[in-house]
Amino acid sequence: MKLTFGKNEKLKSKKAIEALFSEGQSYVSHPIRIVYKVNPKSDYTIRIAESVAKKKFKHAVDRNLLKRRIKEAYRLNKHLLEITEDLSIDILFIYTSSKIQSYEKIDQSIQEILTKLNIKLNKKEQH
């Protein structure tokens, strides 16, 4: 698997993001909360978005730093998700801490999240 994060992997659709919040499932691995929704097969397999609260981080520089760290941690660990071709999934990473955490902490959290998500998805496929 290539360690890239291309345009087709970005979740940008407002409609899809709203569907995530209304129908998606979530769990937390501090400092990141994941909201995900499994969809029937479409033209993508995994799309992700990241969110950092403006209320907690007033400066765009800080929000952008955290978003970059989340994207990089996902990019390097996306191999942990083993998704079959008949599934597609939308994922939203929400940064929940009110302090700027180190990249290592965010990376560890993303690894835990993706491992747990992979286990959940493989259980669903077996049923």
C-alpha positions in Angstrom: 0.0 0.0 0.0 1.3 3.4 -0.9 1.8 5.9 1.9 0.0 8.7 0.1 -3.0 10.9 1.0 -4.6 11.9 -2.3 -7.5 14.0 -3.3 -9.8 11.0 -3.5 -9.2 10.2 0.1 -10.4 13.5 1.4 -14.0 13.8 2.8 -15.3 17.2 1.7 -19.0 16.7 1.0 -21.2 18.6 3.5 -24.0 16.0 2.9 -21.6 13.1 3.7 -20.3 14.9 6.9 -23.9 15.5 8.1 -24.7 11.8 7.5 -21.7 10.9 9.5 -23.0 12.9 12.5 -26.6 11.6 12.2 -25.9 7.9 11.4 -22.3 7.3 12.3 -20.8 5.5 15.2 -18.0 6.8 17.4 -15.5 6.1 20.1 -12.5 7.9 21.7 -8.8 7.3 22.1 -7.6 10.5 23.8 -6.9 13.1 22.3 -8.9 12.0 19.2 -12.5 11.0 18.8 -13.4 9.1 15.7 -16.8 9.2 14.0 -17.2 6.6 11.2 -19.9 5.3 8.9 -19.7 2.2 6.7 -21.4 2.7 3.3 -22.3 0.3 0.5 -19.6 0.3 -2.2 -19.1 3.5 -4.2 -16.2 4.9 -6.2 -13.9 5.2 -3.1 -12.9 3.0 -0.3 -11.9 5.3 2.6 -12.4 9.0 2.9 -11.3 11.0 5.9 -11.7 14.5 7.4 -10.3 16.0 10.5 -11.7 18.6 12.8 -10.1 20.9 15.5 -12.4 23.1 17.5 -12.1 26.8 17.0 -13.5 27.3 20.5 -10.4 25.5 22.0 -7.8 26.8 19.6 -8.3 30.5 18.7 -5.3 30.7 16.3 -5.6 29.1 12.9 -1.9 28.2 13.1 -2.6 25.9 16.0 -5.6 24.3 14.4 -3.7 23.7 11.1 -0.7 22.2 13.0 -3.0 19.7 14.7 -4.8 18.9 11.4 -1.4 18.3 9.7 -0.4 16.0 12.6 -3.6 14.0 12.3 -3.4 13.6 8.6 0.3 12.5 8.8 -0.4 10.0 11.5 -3.3 8.6 9.4 -1.2 8.6 6.2 1.5 6.5 7.9 -0.9 4.1 9.7 -3.7 3.6 7.1 -2.3 0.2 6.4 -3.8 -0.9 9.7 -7.3 -0.7 8.0 -7.9 -3.8 5.9 -11.0 -3.0 3.9 -12.4 -5.2 1.2 -13.4 -3.8 -2.2 -17.2 -4.2 -1.4 -17.1 -1.6 1.4 -16.5 2.1 1.6 -16.1 4.1 4.8 -16.2 7.7 5.8 -14.1 8.7 8.8 -14.0 12.0 10.8 -11.2 12.5 13.3 -12.1 15.1 16.0 -9.3 16.5 18.2 -10.7 16.7 21.7 -7.9 17.9 23.9 -7.6 21.5 24.9 -3.8 21.4 24.7 -1.5 20.8 21.8 -0.3 17.2 22.1 2.9 15.9 20.6 2.9 14.1 17.3 3.9 10.9 19.0 0.7 11.1 21.2 -1.5 11.7 18.2 0.2 9.0 16.2 -0.3 6.5 19.1 -4.0 7.5 19.3 -4.6 7.1 15.6 -2.9 3.6 15.7 -5.3 2.5 18.5 -8.3 3.9 16.7 -7.5 2.3 13.3 -6.7 -1.1 15.0 -10.0 -1.0 16.9 -11.9 0.1 13.8 -10.3 -2.7 11.7 -11.4 -5.3 14.3 -15.0 -3.9 14.3 -15.2 -3.9 10.5 -13.9 -7.5 10.2 -16.5 -8.7 12.7 -19.3 -7.1 10.6 -17.9 -8.7 7.4 -18.0 -12.2 9.1 -21.7 -12.0 9.9 
